[in-house]
Amino acid sequence: MSTLILALAAGAVIGLALGALGGGGSVLAVPALIYLLGFSPASATTASLIIVTATSATALYAHARSGDVAWRTGALFAAAGIVPAFLAGAVAGSLPAALLTGAFAVVAAVAALRMLRPGVAAPPERVRPAKAVGAGAGLGAVTGFLGVGGGFLAVPALVGVLGLRMKRAVGTSLLVITVNSLAALTARTGAGGDLRWEVIAPFTGAAILGAWDGKRLAAKITGQTLQRIFALVLLGVAVLMLVDVLVR
C-alpha cells in the first residue's frame, strides 16, 4: 500500500477519534507515524503535534457551535499546561527513543484502564480552580514529553474531577489539546528531525475532514459508549507499543 494512501487512511481515523472522543487522536497518530509511515519516534512526536494542533482546532470549532465547550474550565486547564508543555517539549528531544515509546505506552494504558472502571455518579458540573490548574499542569507536561495532545487524559479528568458530562468534556478537552499542542510544538521548533511534509500534509488534511465526521458521529452515540470504545482502542495501542519496546 502506498505511503499516500496509508497517510490518508490513518489521518481519517485520527480525525474521527478527535472529533468524536475529544482525545485519542495524537495517541494514535504517534504509533501510526512510526509503524505505518516509518518516522523516527522524535520526528513522529513533532509531526503528531502539527497534525493534532490543526485537527483539534477544527474539531473545537465544530463542538463550540453546538454549545459543548465549557470555556472557563477549559481555559484553566489550558493556561496551567502551557509552561509545563513548553519546558517538557524542549527536554524531550534529548531523551532515548525507547524511553519515549515506553513512557507513552504506560501513560496510555493507565488512562485506558481508568476509563474502563465502572463509573460512579458524576458530581454537579462546576469549576474547581485548584484541581483544574493541577490537572492542567500535569497534562501540559505529558503533552510536551510525549508529543500528544493530552485529550486522552483530559477527558477522564474533566469527567471525574469536575463532573462534566461526557459530551461536554469531549468538546472542552479540544480547547486544552489545541493550546497544549501549540505550546509543545513551539518548544520543538527546529528540533523535529526529518519532517516529511509530503506525508504530514495529506495526513493532516484527512484528519481535519475526519474530525467533522467524528463530531456528527458523537451526536448519535451515548457518552458511556463513546468512553468505552475510546478506552479499548487506547488499551490495544498501549499493549502493542509495550510489546515492541520489550522485544527490541
C-alpha positions as CSV (number, residue, x, y, z in Angstrom):
1,M,0.0,0.0,0.0
2,S,1.4,3.4,-1.0
3,T,2.6,5.9,1.6
4,L,-0.1,8.4,0.5
5,I,-3.0,6.0,1.0
6,L,-1.7,5.0,4.4
7,A,-1.3,8.7,5.4
8,L,-4.9,9.4,4.2
9,A,-6.4,6.4,6.0
10,A,-4.6,7.0,9.2
11,G,-5.4,10.7,9.2
12,A,-9.1,9.9,8.7
13,V,-9.2,7.5,11.6
14,I,-7.4,10.0,13.9
15,G,-9.7,12.8,12.9
16,L,-12.7,10.7,13.7
17,A,-11.2,10.0,17.1
18,L,-10.6,13.6,17.9
19,G,-14.0,14.8,16.6
20,A,-16.0,12.1,18.4
21,L,-13.9,11.5,21.6
22,G,-12.1,14.7,22.2
23,G,-8.9,12.7,22.5
24,G,-7.1,9.7,21.2
25,G,-6.0,11.4,18.0
26,S,-2.4,12.0,19.0
27,V,-2.1,8.8,21.0
28,L,-3.0,7.0,17.7
29,A,-1.0,9.4,15.5
30,V,2.4,8.7,17.0
31,P,2.3,4.9,16.5
32,A,0.7,5.3,13.0
33,L,3.6,7.6,12.0
34,I,6.2,5.3,13.5
35,Y,4.9,1.9,12.5
36,L,3.0,2.6,9.2
37,L,4.9,5.6,7.8
38,G,8.5,5.0,9.0
39,F,9.0,8.1,11.1
40,S,11.5,8.0,14.0
41,P,10.0,8.5,17.5
42,A,11.4,12.0,17.7
43,S,10.1,13.0,14.3
44,A,6.7,11.3,14.9
45,T,6.1,13.2,18.2
46,T,6.7,16.5,16.5
47,A,4.7,15.6,13.4
48,S,1.9,14.4,15.7
49,L,1.8,17.8,17.3
50,I,1.4,19.5,13.9
51,I,-1.4,17.2,12.9
52,V,-3.2,17.3,16.2
53,T,-3.0,21.1,16.6
54,A,-4.7,21.7,13.2
55,T,-7.2,18.9,13.7
56,S,-8.2,19.7,17.2
57,A,-8.7,23.4,16.4
58,T,-11.1,22.3,13.6
59,A,-13.0,19.9,16.0
60,L,-13.2,22.6,18.7
61,Y,-15.0,24.9,16.3
62,A,-17.5,22.2,15.5
63,H,-18.2,21.4,19.1
64,A,-18.4,25.1,20.1
65,R,-21.1,25.6,17.5
66,S,-23.2,23.0,19.4
67,G,-22.5,24.6,22.8
68,D,-20.5,21.6,24.0
69,V,-17.5,23.6,25.3
70,A,-17.0,24.7,29.0
71,W,-14.8,27.7,28.1
72,R,-13.9,28.7,31.7
73,T,-12.9,25.2,32.7
74,G,-11.0,24.6,29.5
75,A,-9.2,27.9,29.8
76,L,-8.0,27.0,33.3
77,F,-6.7,23.6,32.2
78,A,-5.1,25.0,29.1
79,A,-3.4,28.0,30.8
80,A,-1.9,25.8,33.5
81,G,-0.4,23.5,30.9
82,I,1.3,26.0,28.7
83,V,4.6,26.4,30.6
84,P,4.9,22.6,31.5
85,A,4.2,21.7,27.9
86,F,6.8,24.1,26.6
87,L,9.5,23.0,29.1
88,A,8.9,19.3,28.6
89,G,8.8,19.7,24.9
90,A,12.3,21.3,25.0
91,V,13.7,18.4,27.0
92,A,12.0,15.6,25.1
93,G,14.3,15.8,22.1
94,S,17.3,14.6,24.0
95,L,15.6,11.5,25.5
96,P,16.2,8.0,24.2
97,A,13.6,6.7,21.7
98,A,12.8,3.6,23.7
99,L,12.2,5.7,26.8
100,L,9.7,7.9,24.9
101,T,7.9,5.0,23.4
102,G,7.7,3.1,26.7
103,A,6.5,6.1,28.7
104,F,3.9,6.8,26.0
105,A,2.6,3.2,26.3
106,V,2.4,3.2,30.1
107,V,0.6,6.5,30.3
108,A,-1.9,5.4,27.6
109,A,-2.6,2.1,29.4
110,V,-3.2,3.7,32.7
111,A,-5.6,6.2,31.2
112,A,-7.5,3.4,29.3
113,L,-7.8,1.3,32.5
114,R,-9.2,4.2,34.5
115,M,-11.8,4.8,31.8
116,L,-12.9,1.2,31.8
117,R,-13.6,1.1,35.5
118,P,-17.2,1.0,36.5
119,G,-18.4,4.6,36.6
120,V,-19.8,6.4,39.6
121,A,-22.4,9.2,39.5
122,A,-20.8,12.4,38.4
123,P,-21.0,15.4,40.8
124,P,-22.8,18.5,39.6
125,E,-20.9,20.4,36.9
126,R,-18.7,23.1,38.5
127,V,-15.2,24.6,38.2
128,R,-12.7,23.8,41.0
129,P,-9.8,26.1,40.2
130,A,-7.1,24.4,42.2
131,K,-7.9,20.9,40.8
132,A,-8.3,22.3,37.3
133,V,-4.9,24.0,37.5
134,G,-3.1,20.9,38.9
135,A,-4.6,18.6,36.3
136,G,-3.8,21.1,33.6
137,A,-0.2,21.4,34.6
138,G,0.2,17.6,34.5
139,L,-1.5,17.3,31.1
140,G,0.8,20.0,29.7
141,A,3.9,18.1,30.8
142,V,2.6,14.9,29.2
143,T,1.9,16.8,26.0
144,G,5.4,18.2,25.9
145,F,7.3,15.0,26.7
146,L,5.3,12.5,24.6
147,G,4.1,14.7,21.7
148,V,0.4,14.0,22.4
149,G,-2.4,16.5,22.7
150,G,-3.4,15.2,26.2
151,G,-7.1,14.8,25.4
152,F,-7.0,11.1,26.3
153,L,-6.2,12.2,29.8
154,A,-8.1,15.5,29.8
155,V,-11.4,13.8,29.1
156,P,-11.3,11.5,32.2
157,A,-10.1,14.4,34.3
158,L,-12.9,16.7,33.2
159,V,-15.4,14.0,33.8
160,G,-14.0,12.7,37.1
161,V,-12.6,15.8,38.7
162,L,-15.0,18.5,37.6
163,G,-18.1,16.4,36.8
164,L,-18.6,17.5,33.2
165,R,-20.9,15.4,31.1
166,M,-19.1,13.2,28.6
167,K,-20.1,15.1,25.5
168,R,-19.2,18.5,27.2
169,A,-15.9,17.0,28.4
170,V,-15.1,16.0,24.8
171,G,-15.7,19.5,23.5
172,T,-13.8,21.1,26.3
173,S,-10.8,18.8,26.0
174,L,-10.3,20.0,22.4
175,L,-9.6,23.5,23.8
176,V,-6.9,22.0,26.1
177,I,-5.5,19.9,23.3
178,T,-5.2,22.8,20.9
179,V,-3.4,25.1,23.4
180,N,-1.1,22.4,24.8
181,S,-0.1,21.0,21.4
182,L,0.7,24.5,20.1
183,A,2.9,25.2,23.2
184,A,4.7,22.0,22.9
185,L,5.2,22.4,19.1
186,T,6.7,25.9,19.7
187,A,9.2,24.4,22.0
188,R,10.2,21.8,19.4
189,T,10.7,24.2,16.6
190,G,13.9,23.4,14.7
191,A,14.3,20.1,16.6
192,G,11.7,17.8,14.9
193,G,14.2,15.7,12.9
194,D,13.1,14.7,9.4
195,L,9.6,16.1,9.0
196,R,8.3,14.7,5.7
197,W,5.8,17.2,4.7
198,E,4.6,15.1,1.7
199,V,3.2,12.7,4.3
200,I,2.2,15.2,7.0
201,A,0.2,17.4,4.7
202,P,-2.2,14.7,3.4
203,F,-2.4,13.1,6.8
204,T,-3.5,16.5,8.3
205,G,-6.0,17.2,5.6
206,A,-7.6,13.8,6.0
207,A,-7.7,14.2,9.8
208,I,-9.4,17.6,9.5
209,L,-12.1,16.1,7.3
210,G,-12.5,13.2,9.7
211,A,-12.9,15.5,12.7
212,W,-16.2,16.9,11.1
213,D,-17.5,13.3,10.6
214,G,-16.4,12.5,14.2
215,K,-18.5,15.3,15.6
216,R,-21.6,14.1,13.7
217,L,-20.9,10.5,15.0
218,A,-20.6,11.7,18.6
219,A,-24.1,13.2,18.4
220,K,-25.5,9.7,17.7
221,I,-23.7,7.7,20.4
222,T,-24.2,7.8,24.2
223,G,-21.4,9.2,26.3
224,Q,-20.8,5.9,28.0
225,T,-20.4,4.0,24.7
226,L,-18.0,6.7,23.4
227,Q,-15.9,6.3,26.5
228,R,-15.7,2.5,26.4
229,I,-14.8,2.5,22.7
230,F,-12.1,5.1,23.3
231,A,-10.6,3.2,26.3
232,L,-10.5,-0.2,24.4
233,V,-8.7,1.3,21.4
234,L,-6.3,3.1,23.6
235,L,-5.5,0.0,25.6
236,G,-4.9,-2.0,22.5
237,V,-2.4,0.6,21.2
238,A,-0.6,0.7,24.6
239,V,-0.2,-3.1,24.6
240,L,1.3,-3.2,21.1
241,M,3.8,-0.4,21.9
242,L,4.9,-2.0,25.1
243,V,5.5,-5.3,23.3
244,D,7.5,-3.5,20.7
245,V,9.7,-1.9,23.3
246,L,10.3,-5.2,25.2
247,V,11.2,-7.2,22.2
248,R,13.8,-4.8,20.8
